[in-house]
């Protein structure tokens, strides 16, 4: 009995000792908002980018989080569905800033929703990483950084490759959704086609929400283009266009300003109809692709089951952004911006180096530059057929 009482007594003492000890300080959090299309047709892009961002966050969190001063911050991604509209982007961004207290926002995807985000983030001094294509979201936007190699940067390398490797291509048709990014893409494509000696035989747009493109395509095919070029039309319209053009007998090339999302496009266009499609961006297949990118793809598939090239459009610059927070040794937006603007080369864990630059074009060095690849759909993969260095992106418009 005495032994039993002694055991109980000791247990009570131990419990009291632990109860009276101060609780271990919880790890601080760096909240990052995701103002992207997370519902609706364009959600295939927004969700993929959000999922890719979660992998980036996990990379840093496994190392103990971002080190800022004497603290380590766990990166927490907070969703804010902007429904791919300017109004939705403004509403979701305001909620992320005012309610959730985020220090960085990823978004938007295109020019309209990005400008909706900026309506909140610029006055609030919240840095954002966006993928808007037009110039307007880049001009005089102190806290906004474009996180992908954009139209103006990619077209010189893409067209240089096209005329060198596809000499049979003489005529090009430009066909996109009727919105700001489409206008901007066509403006640049017309200029680059002129520089490279290609004839633009069709330059037109379709209404947002269109699903039947036959009347447009009949006019396009009457011009006998060698390539139909999509500069900015969001999923799922592009694979629908491809399928309907093939059904009308078009046998020429298709080309786009982004990495082909093969798995998603096959579901709509069919595997045979996609063969030979030319894209541009980060690739995952081919001997020139860094192992780090291939490892990222494996991890994405392990977590989410099916690969999409969309995350790679965005993820490399996000790695650089988090590294800049550590280099700034601060969560102060102006200090982070100053580091991002200093022209540093950022070694990306994916296996290459990128940087923010472009002041001579946009007034501020807020454009992401990194090596890209020309990609060609072969079977069910987009295979890298050539690497495009940064030098081919900052020249070629003269």
N, C-alpha and C positions, 0 to 999 in steps of 0.2 A: 504493500500500500504506500509506504514511504517513497519507494522508488517511483511509483506511478505519479504521486503528487509532485515529486521533484521534476519529473519529465514535463508535467503540465506547467509548472512554475517557470522552467527554462523556456518553454515554448512561448509563454506569455511575454517574457522579457524580450525575446527575439522579435516578436511581432511589434512590441512597443518601440523597440529600437529602430526598426525599419520604418514604422509609421511616422516617427519623429524626425527622420532624415529628410532634408530638402529634396524635392523631386528633381530628377535630372532635367536639365533644360532641353526643351524640344528643339529639334533642328529648325532653323529659320527656312522660310519658303520664298522663292522668287516666282511670282505668279505671272504666267505668260498667257495672254488671251489669243484665241483663235477665231477671228471674225471672218469666216468663210462660208461658202454654200455647203451646209451640212444636211440639207434636205432639197428635194427637187432634182431635176435632170443633171444639173452641174455638180451635184453632191459627189459624184464619182471622182471629181477632182479634189474638192474640199476635204472629203473624208480621207483620201489617200495622203494628202499633204499633212493633215492632222496626225494620221497614223505614223507618218515618217518623222514628224516632230517628236512624237512620243519615244521613238527609238533614239533620237538625238538626246532628249532629256535623260533617258535611261543610261546612255553612255556616260554622261557627267555625274548622274546620281550614284552610279556604281563606284565612282571614284571618290565619293563623299560629298558630291555637290560642287557648286561653284565657290571658289575661295575668294572672299571679298573682305579685306582686312583680316581680322581675327575670327571671322565667322565663315561658316560653310552653308550655302543655300541649296536646298533641294528645289529643283525645277519642277513646277506644277503647271500642266497645260489645262486651261479652262476653256470649254467650248462656248462659242457665241455664234449661233447660226444666223448668217446675214441674208439668207435666202436669195443671194445673188442679185440684190437690188440696192440702189443707193440709200433708200430709206431704211431698209433692213440693216445695212452696214452701219449707219449712224446710230440706230437704236441699239444694236448689239454692242457696238464699241462704247457707247455711253454707259451701258450696264457693266461692261467689263472694267471700265475705268472707275466709275463712281461706286459701284456696289462691291466688285470683287477686288479692286485695288491692284490691277495688273501693272507691271512695269514695262512691258513690251507687248505689242500686238502683231500677230501674223495675219496679214490680209490687207486689202482684198486680193481677189484673183484677177479681175480685169479692171479697166479704167473706171467704169461707173461705180462699182462697189468700193474700189480703193478710195475714190474721192469722197464717198460717204464715210469711210473710216477716218480720212484726214480731217473732215469737218469737226471731229472730236479730238483727235490725237494731236494735231498741230497746236491748237491753243492750250491743250493740257500738257504739252511737252512730254508726250509719250512716244518713244521711238517705235516705228513700224517697219516691217519687212514685207513688201508687197510684190506682186507680179503684174502690175498694170503695164500695158505696152506703150501707150501714148506718151508724149512729152509732158503734157500738162501736170500729171501727178509728180513729175520730177522737178519742175521749175519752182524755185523759191520755197521749197518744202524742207525746212531745216531738220525735221525729225523723221523723214521718210527715206527709206533705202529700197532700191529695187533689187530683189534677191535672185534674179535669173538673168542669163544672157539674153538680151532683148532683140527686137526686130532690127534695130539700127546696127547692132553689134553682130548679129548672126548672118544677115543677108550677104555681106561681102564674101565670107567664107563659103556659104552655101552655094551662091551663084558661081563663084570661082571653081568650085568642085564640079558643078553641073556642066559648065561649058567645056571643062577639061576631060570629063569622063563620059559625058553623054553628047558627043558632037552632033548627033542626029536631031537633038532638040533645037528647034528654031523658033517655034511659036508657043506662046504661053497664055493661058487663060487664068484670070484672077477672079475668084468666086468666094464670097464670104457673107456672113450675116451683116445686116444693115445696122451697124453701131460703131462707136468711136474707134475701137481697136481695129475693126475691119478697114475703116477709112485710112487710118495711119499705116496699116500694113500694106495697103494697095499703093499709097503714095510712095513708100520706100521701094516696093517691088517694081513699080514702073520706072523709077530712077535707076535702079540697079540693072534692070533688063536693058535699058538704053545704053548704059555703060558697057555691058557685056555683049551688045549686038543682037539681043533677042527682040522679037516682035510681040507685043502684047495685043492679041487678037480679040480678047474679050475682057471687060472690066466691069463687073456687076455684083449686085448684092441681092440677098433674099430677106424676106421679112422674118423677124424673130418668131419662133414657134412653128415655122414651116416644116412640113413633113413630106410633101409631094414636090419634088424638084424637077419633074420631067419637062415642064414648059421652059424652064431656065436651061436645062441641059440640052434640049433640042437646039436652042439658039447657040449655045456654046459649041456643040459638036459640029454645027454647020460651018464654023470657022476653022475646023480641022486643027485644033491645038495638039502639040506634042506633049504638053504637060498641063494638068490642071492643078493650080497652086492655091492651097488654103492657108491664109496667113493668120487667121484669128478666130475661126468659127469654133465654138465650144462643143464638146461632146454633148449629145449624141448625133448632132447633125452631120458631122463629117463622114462617119461610116455609112449613113443613109445615102448621102450624095454619091459615095463610091459605089455602093450597091446599085443604085438606080442608073448611074452612068454606064456601068458594065452591062446592065440589062439592055441598054439602048445601043450597045455595040462598040462603046469606046474601048480601044485597046492600048492607048497611050499611057504615059506615066502619071502618077499622082505624087504631089510633093506637099509637105507641110512644114511649118515653122517650129515644130516641137518634136520630141521623141514619140514615135508611134506607140500608142497604147494598144498593143497587138491583141491581148486577151479580150479586152473590152470591145475592140472594133470587130473582132471575129464573130462575136455574138450577134452583131447586127449585119455586117457586110458579107460575112462568109470568108473562109480562109483563102479560097482561090482568088477572090476579088481583090484581096489585099497584097498579093505578091508583087514585089518590085516597088512598093510604096517607099518614097524617100522622105526621111525625117532628119531632124537636127537636134542635138542636145547631148545629154549624158547617156551613154549606152551601158549595157550590162553583158553583152555577148560579143566575143571577138578577142583576138590575141593582144590587141593594144589597150584593152580595158584594165585598169588597175585592180588588183586583187581586193582592195578595200571596198570598191563598188560591188564586186561580186559577193563579198561577205555580207554587205548591207542587204542585198537582195535576198540572200538565204535567210537572214534574220527576219526580214519583212514577211517572207512566205511562211516561216515557222510560226509567226505570231498571227498572221491574218489570212493564211491559206492560199492566196492567189496574188501574183505579182502585178503591179501596175507601174509603168515608168513615171507616173506623175510625181511621186515623192522626190525623185532625183532632180526635178526642176527646181526645187525649193530648198532641199535639205543642206547642200554644201554651204550656202551663205548663212544658214542658221547656225551651223557649227562655228563659223567665223564670228558671228554676232555674240555667241556665248563666250568665246575666247576673248573677245574685246571687253566684255564685262570684267573678266578676271584681270586683264591688262590694265584697265582703267582703275581697278581696285576700288570700285565705287558703283553704287546703283544710281548715282546722279546722272540724269539723261544727258546733260551738256558734256560731262566728262566722257561718257560712253561714245557720244557722237564725235568728239574730238579724236578719240582713238581710232574710230572707224574711218575718219577722214584723213588720217596721216599717211596713207599710201602703203601701209604694211602689207607684206605677203603673208597670207594665213595658210599654214600647212593644215590641210583638211584630212581627218582620219580616213577618208575614203581613198586616199592615195595620190592626191595632187595638191597644187597650190593655187589659191585665188586671191583677189584683192578688190577693194572698192576704189573706183577711179571715175573718170569721165567729166571732170570739171570743165574741160575745154568745150564739151558738148552741151552740158546741162547747167553749168554754172556752179554746181556743187559736185564733189567726188562721191556720188551716192549710187553709182552703177556697178553692179557685180560683174567681174571678169574672171573667167576660168576656162581652161581648155574644153573644147566640145568635140563631138564626133558626128560625122555624117553616117546615118543609119539607113539600112535597107531591109525591108521585110523579106525574110526568106523562111518559108514554112510558117511556123508559129512563133518566130523570134524576130526582133529587130537587131540585126547584126551590124556592128561597127565596121565600116568599109574604109574610113579615113579619119584621121585626127586633125582637127582644126586648131592651130595655136592662137594664143591671144593676139599675136601680131597681125593675124588676118582679120581680126575683129575691129581693130582701131584704125585700120586703113582701108582704102578701096573705094571711097566715095568720090574721088577726083577723076 
